[in-house]
Amino acid sequence: MTDVVDADELLRRIRRGREHAAAQERACRERARSLAATDPEGAREAADRAVAFEAVLRVLEEIVRPGGAPERADGVKQVT
């Protein structure tokens, strides 16, 4: 990445990455649910991918909103 970007553009890029990670996490979780009965190995792989996207999502969320409660895949914040 050789382009110089301002803070607003960087924030937009992080938010796009966060939205992409959230969408991929949802898709992987849905795939894991749909494969659970017919393809246990595929379901496990999809669940592992969902966990990886969740980790990425949490990191990007912490960058955008430091110290905020993490959002769950279904859009409901966890209460601690």
C-alpha positions, 0 to 999 in steps of 0.5 A: 500500500503506497497511497497516502490516505487521510484518517477519514479514508482509513476509517472508511476502509476499516468500516468496509472491512468490518462489514465484509467480515460480519457478512462472511461470518454470518455466511459461514455460520449459516453454511455450518448450520446447513451442513451439520446433518449431511456433512459434519466435516464441512460444517466444522470447517465452516464453523472454524471460518466463522470463528476466524471472521469473528476474530477479525471483526472484533479487532476491527470493531476495537479499532473503530470503537475502542473499549466498546462492547463487541457486537454479535453476528445477529446485530445484538450487542453482548451485555456484560 
